[in-house]
Amino acid sequence: MLVLRNTPDESSSVVHWLMAGCPQRAILPDGRPENGIAFDPALIPVTVPGHLPNGRGPRKLRDCQLLAALLSGACLTGNARQSSEPIDSPTCGQHEYERVRRLLQSPLVNTADEPVDQLAVDMINRANIFLKLKDNAEFIYAYPSLCGYDDPIDRQRGSRTRQELVTRREIADLGNVRCRLIQQVVEFLRSAQDGHNAFRRMGLVRQSPSERGFKGSETRALTVMLRPWSPKQVRGNFDALRKTGLIDGDRESGNAPWQYRLPEALSTTLSPFRSLPPAIELFGAHDTSFGTLRPCICSSVRWRGFVA
């Protein structure tokens, strides 16, 4: 992935170029355009750090600048499609904001410094479901070897006293959707009371069937819906999570397998834009005391990102 960051002069040049009608062979001029993007007053709260209550909007200046740049780009491209004539001070409003908000809240978009990806989230969730099953008396009885209860006396005890750990090997096996382990886990979930909800949290590559369809499907048809991963991906992701302190991992000795103590959940929803209010809320109850922004706001903002 490439991270592209504009300078203020480059951003202004792009604005000038787009407002001039986007000639195919034009050279972007130096300097700032005289005209700029006018923002609807309702957009001021989301472009000022920490202005919205309860952390609804971005709190860092950099994130506000990025949001302003994307809003300006959405405004310019929208006007450029409607007319080939030069644009005189286009106004960014509700339609442009909602387009940008949906883009920033898409699971396909993360900021460049996002420490967690979706694959790591799926690994943690699937491993936690497996750990819960290892403490389930019915699962222990059905699959004692998977739970470490090969001894009949251990099987009668039915639970462990220490906090569960998961090994790197077990996590790798959980990513092999054709192995016996994952098939037995899914087979058990089909008949479990909350099995459908647990299956939906295991990391799917396609839409989950309904609860009735889940219970009536064959195990093999369900396992192919799960996202696979390789031992190399487990090693890379879990080493990165351990180094950042998001999970605990250690070895009992130098040659012993890695064992991890996992958090109950891991999330990628660390984006500063995850709580942006919908357009109808922002534009339906904004404070008009701010007045109207000057049209030259686009050239006074240090943009970080493309306008389009």
C-alpha positions in Angstrom: 0.0 0.0 0.0 1.2 3.5 -0.9 0.6 6.4 1.3 0.4 9.7 -0.6 0.6 13.0 1.1 0.1 16.3 -0.7 1.8 19.6 0.1 -0.5 22.6 0.5 0.8 24.1 -2.8 0.1 20.8 -4.7 -3.4 20.7 -3.3 -4.1 24.2 -4.3 -2.8 23.5 -7.8 -5.1 20.5 -8.1 -8.0 22.7 -7.1 -7.1 25.3 -9.7 -6.7 22.6 -12.4 -10.1 21.0 -11.6 -11.9 24.3 -11.4 -10.5 25.3 -14.8 -12.2 22.4 -16.4 -9.6 19.6 -16.2 -7.9 20.0 -19.6 -6.4 16.7 -20.6 -2.9 18.0 -21.2 -2.8 20.8 -18.8 0.3 21.4 -16.5 -0.7 22.0 -12.9 0.2 25.7 -12.3 2.2 26.9 -9.3 0.6 29.1 -6.7 -2.8 29.2 -5.0 -6.1 29.8 -6.8 -8.1 32.9 -6.0 -11.3 30.9 -5.6 -11.8 28.0 -3.2 -14.3 25.6 -1.7 -17.0 27.1 0.5 -18.1 24.7 3.3 -21.7 24.6 4.6 -21.7 25.9 8.2 -23.0 22.5 9.4 -19.6 21.0 8.5 -17.6 23.2 10.9 -18.0 20.9 13.9 -16.5 17.9 12.1 -13.5 19.9 10.7 -12.5 21.4 14.1 -10.6 19.1 16.4 -12.7 17.9 19.4 -15.6 20.1 18.6 -18.3 17.4 18.6 -19.3 16.0 22.0 -18.5 12.5 23.2 -15.7 12.0 20.7 -18.1 11.8 17.7 -15.6 13.4 15.3 -11.9 13.4 14.7 -9.9 14.9 17.6 -6.5 15.5 15.9 -5.7 18.3 13.6 -4.2 16.0 11.1 -7.4 13.9 10.9 -9.5 17.1 10.5 -7.3 18.2 7.7 -7.7 14.9 6.0 -11.5 15.0 6.3 -11.5 18.6 4.9 -9.4 17.5 2.0 -11.7 14.6 1.1 -14.8 16.8 1.4 -13.3 19.4 -0.9 -12.3 16.6 -3.4 -15.8 15.2 -3.3 -17.2 18.7 -4.0 -14.9 19.3 -6.9 -15.4 16.0 -8.6 -19.2 16.3 -8.1 -19.3 19.7 -9.8 -16.8 18.6 -12.5 -19.2 15.9 -13.6 -22.2 18.2 -13.8 -20.5 20.9 -16.0 -17.4 21.4 -18.1 -17.5 25.2 -17.4 -15.1 26.7 -14.9 -16.4 26.4 -11.4 -16.8 29.6 -9.3 -16.6 28.8 -5.6 -18.4 25.5 -5.3 -20.1 24.7 -2.0 -19.5 21.5 0.0 -22.7 20.4 1.7 -24.7 17.4 2.9 -24.4 15.2 -0.2 -20.6 15.4 -0.3 -20.3 14.8 3.4 -22.4 11.7 3.3 -20.3 10.3 0.4 -17.1 10.9 2.4 -18.5 9.6 5.6 -19.5 6.3 4.0 -16.1 6.0 2.4 -14.2 6.5 5.7 -16.4 4.1 7.6 -16.0 1.3 5.0 -14.1 -1.7 6.2 -11.9 -1.3 3.1 -10.5 2.0 4.3 -8.0 2.3 7.2 -5.6 5.0 8.1 -2.0 4.4 7.3 -1.0 4.0 11.0 -3.8 1.5 11.8 -2.1 -1.2 13.9 -4.6 -4.0 13.5 -5.9 -5.6 10.3 -9.0 -7.7 9.8 -7.1 -11.0 9.5 -5.7 -10.5 13.0 -9.2 -9.8 14.3 -10.5 -13.0 12.7 -7.6 -15.0 14.2 -8.3 -13.7 17.7 -12.1 -14.3 17.5 -11.8 -17.8 16.2 -9.1 -18.7 18.7 -11.3 -17.3 21.6 -14.3 -19.4 20.4 -12.1 -22.5 20.4 -10.9 -21.7 23.9 -14.5 -21.4 25.2 -15.4 -24.7 23.6 -12.4 -26.3 25.4 -14.2 -25.3 28.7 -17.5 -26.6 27.5 -18.4 -30.0 29.1 -20.3 -31.3 26.1 -17.4 -30.4 23.8 -14.9 -32.0 26.2 -17.0 -35.2 26.2 -17.3 -35.3 22.4 -13.7 -34.4 21.6 -11.5 -35.0 24.7 -8.2 -35.2 22.7 -8.8 -31.6 21.3 -9.2 -30.3 24.9 -6.2 -32.2 26.4 -8.3 -34.6 28.3 -7.0 -37.9 27.1 -7.0 -39.3 30.6 -10.5 -40.4 31.8 -9.9 -38.9 35.2 -9.2 -35.5 33.6 -12.3 -35.9 31.5 -14.4 -36.3 34.7 -13.1 -33.1 36.1 -14.5 -31.2 33.2 -12.7 -27.9 33.6 -9.3 -26.3 34.2 -8.3 -24.0 37.1 -5.7 -21.9 35.2 -6.5 -19.3 32.5 -6.5 -20.9 29.1 -3.6 -20.4 26.7 -3.6 -21.1 23.0 -0.6 -22.2 21.1 0.6 -21.0 17.7 0.1 -24.4 16.3 -3.6 -24.4 17.3 -4.1 -21.0 15.8 -2.5 -22.2 12.5 -4.8 -25.3 12.5 -7.8 -23.2 13.0 -6.9 -21.4 9.8 -6.7 -24.6 7.8 -10.4 -24.9 6.9 -9.9 -28.5 5.6 -8.3 -29.9 8.8 -10.1 -32.1 11.3 -9.9 -29.5 14.1 -11.9 -26.8 12.3 -14.5 -29.4 11.0 -15.1 -30.7 14.5 -15.5 -27.2 15.9 -18.1 -26.2 13.2 -19.8 -29.6 13.6 -20.3 -28.9 17.3 -21.5 -25.3 16.7 -24.2 -26.6 14.4 -26.0 -28.2 17.3 -25.0 -25.7 20.0 -27.6 -23.2 21.3 -25.6 -20.1 20.4 -23.6 -21.8 17.6 -24.9 -19.7 14.8 -23.7 -16.4 16.4 -20.3 -18.0 17.3 -19.9 -19.1 13.7 -20.6 -15.6 12.3 -17.7 -14.3 14.5 -15.1 -16.7 13.2 -14.2 -14.7 10.1 -16.3 -15.4 7.0 -15.4 -14.8 3.4 -19.0 -14.9 2.3 -22.4 -14.1 3.8 -23.4 -16.4 6.6 -26.6 -18.5 6.1 -29.6 -18.0 8.3 -29.8 -19.8 11.6 -32.0 -22.4 10.1 -29.8 -22.8 7.1 -26.7 -23.0 9.3 -28.2 -25.9 11.3 -29.3 -27.7 8.2 -26.0 -27.3 6.2 -23.3 -29.9 5.9 -20.2 -29.2 7.9 -18.0 -29.1 4.8 -20.2 -26.5 3.1 -19.8 -24.3 6.2 -16.1 -24.6 6.7 -15.4 -23.3 3.1 -17.1 -20.0 4.2 -14.3 -19.4 6.8 -11.3 -17.3 6.0 -8.2 -19.4 5.7 -4.7 -18.4 6.9 -1.2 -20.0 6.8 1.3 -20.7 9.6 3.4 -17.9 8.2 0.6 -15.4 8.5 0.0 -16.6 12.1 3.6 -16.1 13.0 3.7 -12.6 11.4 0.5 -11.3 12.9 0.9 -12.7 16.4 4.5 -11.5 16.6 3.4 -8.0 15.6 0.5 -8.1 18.1 2.8 -9.3 20.9 5.4 -6.5 20.2 2.7 -3.8 20.3 1.4 -5.2 23.6 -2.1 -6.2 22.3 -1.6 -9.8 23.3 0.6 -11.7 25.8 2.9 -14.4 24.5 5.8 -16.5 25.9 7.6 -19.8 25.8 8.2 -22.0 28.8 11.6 -22.8 27.4 13.8 -22.0 24.4 12.4 -24.9 22.3 8.9 -24.9 23.7 6.0 -23.8 21.5 4.7 -20.2 21.7 1.7 -19.8 23.9 -0.6 -16.8 23.9 -3.0 -15.3 26.3 -5.6 -13.5 24.3 -7.9 -10.5 24.9 -11.6 -11.2 24.7 -11.8 -9.2 21.5 -9.7 -7.3 19.1 -11.1 -4.5 16.9 -10.1 -2.5 13.8 -12.5 0.3 14.8 -9.7 2.6 15.9 -10.3 4.9 13.0 -10.8 8.5 14.1 -13.8 8.7 11.7 -15.7 5.7 13.1 -18.2 7.8 15.0 -18.9 10.6 12.5 -22.6 11.5 12.7 -24.8 10.8 9.7 -25.5 13.7 7.4 -29.2 14.0 8.4 -28.1 14.4 12.1 -25.4 16.9 11.4 -27.3 19.1 9.0 -30.6 18.8 10.8 -29.4 20.3 14.1 -26.3 22.4 13.4 -25.6 25.6 15.2 -25.8 28.5 12.8 -23.9 30.8 15.1 -20.7 29.9 13.3 -21.7 31.9 10.3 -20.5 31.1 6.8 -16.9 30.1 6.1 -14.9 32.1 3.7 -14.6 30.4 0.3 -10.8 30.3 0.5 -10.8 27.6 3.3 -9.5 25.0 0.9 -6.3 26.9 0.2 -5.7 27.7 3.9 -5.9 24.0 5.0 -2.8 21.9 5.0 -4.3 18.9 3.1 -2.9 15.4 3.6 -4.3 13.2 0.9 -5.9 13.5 -2.6 -8.7 15.9 -3.3 -10.3 13.3 -5.5 
